Amino acid sequence: MTSPYAPHTEAETEAMLEAVGVDDIEALFDVPDAVAFDGAFGIPAHGEREARREAARLLGRNDDLTEFLGRGHYAHYVPSVVDDLASRSEFLTSYTQYQPEVAQGFLQALFEYQSMLVELTGLDVANCSMYDEATALGEAATLSQRVRSVSGETILVPDHLRSGKRAVLENYADGPGLTVGSYPMADGQADVDALAELCDDDVAMVYAETPTVRGVIEERLADIGALAEDHDALFCLGSDPVALALLERPADVGADVVVGDAASLGTGTAYGFGLGMFVTREEYLRQVPGRLVGASEDSDGRRAYTLTLQTREQHIRKERATSNICTNQAWVALRAAMHAAWLGPDGLVDLAEDCVTRPRDLAERLDEVVGVQSPVHDGHNFREVVAHTDQPAHAVVEDLAAEGYAVHEIGEHMIQVAATEVTAEAEDGLIGALSEVAK
Amino acid sequence: MTIYSQASWTDEDGDRYEPLLSEKASKTVDIEDSPLPDELTRDSLELPAPAEPELARHYTRLSQMNYGVESGPFPLGSCTMKYNPSFTEDIAALPAAAVHPDRPDRTVQGTLGLSYRLQDYLGRIGGMDAVTLQPPAGAAGEFTGIQIAKAYHQHNGDDRSEVVIPDSAHGTNFATAAMAGYDVVELPSGDDGRVDIEALEAAVSQETAALMLTNPNTLGLFERDIERIADIVHDAGGLLYYDGANLNALLGRARPGDMGFDVMHYNVHKTFATPHGGGGPGAGPVGVTEELAPFLPDPHVRQSDGGYEYYSPDHSIGKVHGYYGNWPVLVKAFAYITRLGDAGLADASAKAVLNANYLAERIPYEVPFGPFHHEFVASAGEQDAADVAKGMLDHGVHPPTTKWPEIVDEALMTEPTEGESKRSLDQLAAAFEAVHAEDDGTLASAPRRTAAGRIDQVSAARNPRLSWQSLDSDD
């Protein structure tokens, strides 16, 4: 079989070979015999229909569960128009905008995305994406080492930080020789008094999240920011664009860097596929990792957009670059911006308010279930609620799965339930199933 | 000769193109009567509020002011801008593919099964014993690979401080080595554009953690001395890292594992046809030899009783992505490989190499190094390569990568990929010819037929305006 995506007819191939001056394409491969391969991977070819069937067959082994899952990866309703517009091939099949004159459309869309993050955070500079929240956090940690006002080599994170995020941070911290330490959480939020005890001049960055991994809105962000500032450390805040539409602006609580997963807008559940937000202060502009889109003028004197400050980047600065990132998540950022624009400020604030009231209401309903006490934490919820189960949480989660529902097991007798508008109609069913399995 | 005019929308006042969303429909909402106490909320939020018809028109216009693989030839060197088959999008969008990453293994056997199959396919294609799918891009794959090399050496009580990289390598290689805490030893290329064996012997030592190599290299040249290179690095106790950016040149002809490479990354958005999405997402799976498999990222998929499970490799480096990498991209790559199989993959490389050789034959610019494979680097000679690129834009083709690698003067790094027909290559050749014949003055004012004219890079960097908030009212 030939590749169905190579358009050559036999006659054209012959004409091209003649122009090149060889009889056979194989003559063009300059591979020594000792390392040549016979081409037998053992991978069978399929027609398009058969390939689709095969993928659907494999994926069909996934259990069909209604997911009340979150802890960093969230599902919101994505309007059809996002898929439709983002799938336009001029967007989807384009490359990084190294020739801005033919890439104004994508550049403008990314400029708009950056601007939305500037509005949401109150900070000055957003890059046009990192891979995900965890790698953005890693990049923030390395940024702390390039900022002159910061001394110290310890990154402090909450002890309940999702393990995957911490593991990524540890890898980014390894090269520059940073130490990752943790401070305790109390009742789902940072234990700020304990953090104060731990903060000293060896701290380079303090990381906090709102909402926290337990789905609780952090109430003492300004105190955390002040602690970081007192010790010449950066304050890095983890959040997401939906929460930021309603919560205190990061700039107002002293955040120096905001990271988070912005794929909660524009991309539904996709097995952890993310969009790393990275927003910071103007004074760190020259140390920012990743690509930046800026406004300029073209030869006709009209405003036009281009990638800028590229001397920070690997293709120019090589080993002195601010990061090794090249390919990013531009198309995911495009989707997030489209979704935010579709919602508008009213829709985005409404969505954020729903993320506050829905888990609050669900907590009350969970609490009415025999064998369940909820909420475990006193603070304000965002999207998620933690509940105590009299039965072992493992058994409760397993039994719920058998009933068609997925929730998190986070302790011997603790479950975490995420609830957004996507699962609204399934809440009754969840409560019903839990009533059966939790008593 | 193809005549081209890119669509362009100019606003009525004439000093900008399509207005920003914020200029069309901005709205401020005060946060009042929220379910939270006032001290926990912001005061207001100002964002665009276009109605859906306006939104659709905005982004459709922006798309028209953007050039993709489906717009025309896109021979951007080292980027492998091949056609992205539509059906892979549908597979990635299957509801069964869209599960939450915190689901227990046994409830997502389909996801694990597809991952396992893709790991296996990539292992076969690269000649590697084990493959992780976690790195979300090529550079992330490099970082994963170098962290694996570092962990391997440390596990053996062998602290090494240097990574050796040829001067023609991708910038990411240098940045990756530095990110992992290594000193970079830059290796000058030999006169033939390949690794200079004497220079390599001088550069490699007990401090060498790894040599990072692209093969064929960025000039499209196969490193014919690869076995000797591998011996030199291995004899010094170092590892050999394969940058997979150019794997589209070799499918079915040679495998990195057989050449002596210990660790490699695959760029699935290049070799396996997943769309580049205006700069991403990609995916950068990493393959390793059996000896390095215990150091792979956590978790890894393996077969279990009648199914699949995640496990943590014994000496895992930990994680390089918060979850499992860019899953939808991996699904598209799986679909592409499944569609093509052995023969289709081999044919993709054959046509890619034929196309590069045919195009090189047809253009008026000198190609100093050969024999090349899927890409070649021509020299613009007396012309400025950046101007040549701008001139080509006016002919409805995307230009090559320019001014890199630096070992060719005014480089035009050209990779037409297998997706271009003879007719489209002839269009490309005609564009090269037309620009070659133009004088410098004309080229300096190019492009004229694109959505925007030549953009002032200097003032963009000197006076950074990176958001609509930073624009003056008269901007």
Interface residues (C-beta under 8 A of the other chain):
Chain A: M1 T2 S3 P4 Y5 A6 P7 H8 E12 T13 A15 M16 L17 A19 V20 G21 I25 E26 L28 F29 D30 V31 P32 A34 V35 A36 F37 G39 A40 F41 G42 I43 P44 A45 H46 G47 E48 A51 R52 E54 A55 A56 L58 L59 G60 R61 N62 D63 D64 L65 E67 L69 R71 G72 H73 A75 P79 V81 D84 L85 A86 S87 R88 S89 E90 F91 L92 T93 S94 Y95 T96 Q97 Y98 Q99 P100 E101 V102 A103 Q104 G105 F106 Q108 A109 L110 F111 E112 Q114 S115 M116 V118 E119 L120 D124 V125 A126 C128 S129 Y131 D132 E133 A134 T135 T142 R162 G164 K165 A167 V168 E170 N171 Y172 D174 G175 P176 G177 I217 E219 A245 L246 L247 E248 R249 D252 D261 G268 T269 A270 Y271 G272 F273 G274 L285 R291 L292 V293 G294 A295 S296 E297 D298 S299 D300 G301 R302 R303 A304 Y305 T306 T308 L309 Q310 T311 E313 Q314 H315 I316 R317 K318 E319 R320 A321 S323 N324 I325 C326 T327 N328 Q329 A330 W331 V332 L334 M338 A340 A341 W342 G344 P345 D346 L348 V349 E353 V356 T357 R360 H380 V397 A401 A406 H408
Chain B: Q6 T10 G14 D15 R16 Y17 E18 L20 L21 S22 K27 T28 V29 I31 S34 P35 L36 E39 L40 T41 R42 L45 E46 L47 P48 A49 P50 E52 L55 A56 H58 Y59 T60 R61 L62 S63 Q64 M65 N66 Y67 G68 V69 E70 S71 F74 L76 C79 M81 K82 Y83 N84 P85 F87 E89 D90 I91 L94 A96 A97 A98 V99 H100 P101 D102 R103 P104 T107 V108 Q109 G110 T111 G113 L114 R117 Y121 R124 I125 G127 P136 A137 G138 A139 A140 E142 F143 Q147 K150 H170 G171 T172 F174 A175 T176 A177 A178 M179 A180 G181 Y182 V184 L221 F222 R224 I226 E227 L250 G252 R253 A254 R255 D258 M259 N267 H269 A273 P275 H276 G277 G278 G279 G280 P281 G282 G284 D298 I317 G318 K319 V320 H321 G322 Y323 Y324 G325 N326 W327 P328 V329 V331 F334 A335 I337 T338 R339 L340 G341 D342 A343 G344 L345 A346 D347 A348 A350 K351 V353 L354 N355 N357 Y358 E361 R362 P371 H373 A389 K390 L393 H398 P399 T401 W404 E418 G419 E420 S421 K422 S424 L425 S445 P447 T450 A451 A452 G453 R454 I455 D456 Q457 S459 A460 A461 P464 R465 L466 S467 W468 Q469 S470 L471 D475
